[in-house]
Amino acid sequence: MSSLVEPLEIRKPGDCTLNAAQLTVSSRGTDKGALIEAVGEVDLTTVLQLREPVLNAVNSTDRSAVIVDLSRVDFIDSAGLALLVEARKKLAPDSRALHILLTPGRQPERVLRLGRFDTIMNLAYDLNEIPPAMERAQ
């Protein structure tokens, strides 16, 4: 008699390997503000890599906008979303903008739109959509 159900494979502890999320972050200044570029996945295990450059830009004496480029991020979880909210809250008292660059149809765009993040920060698809930083009065 043949069985339609495959036998259950039993694994010992240590037999399985988990693929850890990977994230690469770089930052640079632009005529539109501080640009932080992320590539990979933003989750609880990688968010600290993104947190430092984002908060450095937020706390900078240069009072221009902060741009977080998530256009090459495949996944963002609640830890990444919390970082964006924290950055926005710190920028708000100085009326500084937080811009998020996205790729249409990818998971970060869907999550940010569903969460109505577009009501508290600017979601854009190209750096050219972001206006140049205004020159500060001296």
C-alpha positions in Angstrom: 0.0 0.0 0.0 1.5 3.3 -1.0 1.2 6.4 1.2 0.4 9.9 -0.1 2.0 11.5 2.9 5.7 11.9 3.0 7.4 10.7 6.2 8.2 13.5 8.7 11.9 14.3 8.7 13.2 14.8 12.2 16.2 17.2 12.6 18.5 17.4 15.5 19.2 20.9 17.1 21.9 22.6 15.1 21.0 20.9 11.9 19.1 23.8 10.4 20.7 27.1 9.4 18.9 30.4 9.4 19.7 33.0 6.8 20.4 36.2 8.6 19.2 39.4 7.0 21.8 41.5 5.2 22.0 45.3 5.1 24.5 47.7 3.6 24.2 51.4 4.5 26.1 54.4 3.1 25.5 58.1 3.6 26.5 61.3 1.8 25.5 64.9 1.5 23.5 66.2 -1.4 22.0 69.6 -2.4 18.7 68.2 -1.1 19.9 67.2 2.3 21.7 64.2 4.0 21.1 61.0 2.0 21.3 57.6 3.7 21.1 54.7 1.3 20.2 51.2 2.4 20.4 48.0 0.4 19.1 44.7 1.7 16.6 44.0 4.5 15.8 46.3 7.5 14.7 44.2 10.5 15.4 43.8 14.2 18.8 42.2 13.4 20.0 45.0 11.0 18.2 48.1 12.1 21.1 49.3 14.2 23.2 49.6 11.1 20.7 52.1 9.7 19.9 53.8 13.0 23.3 55.3 13.5 23.6 57.2 10.2 19.9 58.2 10.2 20.2 59.7 13.7 23.6 61.3 12.9 21.8 63.1 10.0 18.9 64.0 12.2 21.1 65.4 15.0 23.5 67.2 12.6 24.1 70.9 13.0 23.3 71.1 9.3 19.6 71.7 9.5 18.6 70.4 6.1 16.2 67.6 5.2 17.0 63.9 5.8 16.5 61.5 2.9 16.4 57.7 3.6 16.7 55.8 0.4 14.9 52.5 0.7 14.5 51.9 -3.0 16.9 48.9 -2.9 15.4 47.5 0.4 13.5 44.2 -0.1 11.9 44.1 3.4 11.2 46.4 6.3 9.7 45.3 9.6 8.4 47.2 12.7 11.9 47.9 13.9 12.6 49.8 10.7 9.3 51.6 10.8 9.9 52.6 14.4 13.3 54.2 13.4 11.5 56.2 10.7 8.9 57.5 13.2 11.7 58.3 15.7 13.5 60.3 13.1 10.4 62.2 12.0 9.6 63.1 15.6 13.1 64.5 16.1 13.0 66.5 12.9 9.5 68.0 13.5 10.4 70.7 16.1 12.8 72.3 13.6 10.3 71.9 10.7 12.9 69.7 8.9 11.6 67.2 6.3 12.0 63.4 6.2 11.9 62.0 2.7 11.8 58.3 2.0 12.8 57.1 -1.5 11.0 53.9 -2.6 10.6 51.6 -5.5 6.9 51.1 -6.6 5.4 47.8 -5.7 8.1 46.6 -3.3 7.3 45.5 0.2 8.6 48.8 1.9 6.3 50.9 -0.3 3.3 48.8 0.4 3.9 48.8 4.2 4.5 52.5 4.3 1.4 53.3 2.3 -0.8 50.9 4.2 0.5 52.4 7.5 -0.3 55.9 6.2 3.3 57.0 6.6 2.7 59.4 3.7 0.8 61.6 6.1 3.8 62.3 8.3 6.7 62.1 5.8 7.3 62.5 2.1 7.3 59.3 0.1 9.1 59.7 -3.3 10.3 57.5 -6.1 13.2 59.5 -7.4 15.7 61.9 -5.8 14.7 64.5 -8.4 11.2 64.7 -6.9 12.7 66.1 -3.7 13.3 69.9 -3.7 16.7 71.3 -3.1 17.4 72.3 0.5 16.6 76.0 1.2 19.5 78.2 2.0 19.4 79.2 5.7 19.2 82.8 6.6 22.3 84.0 8.5 
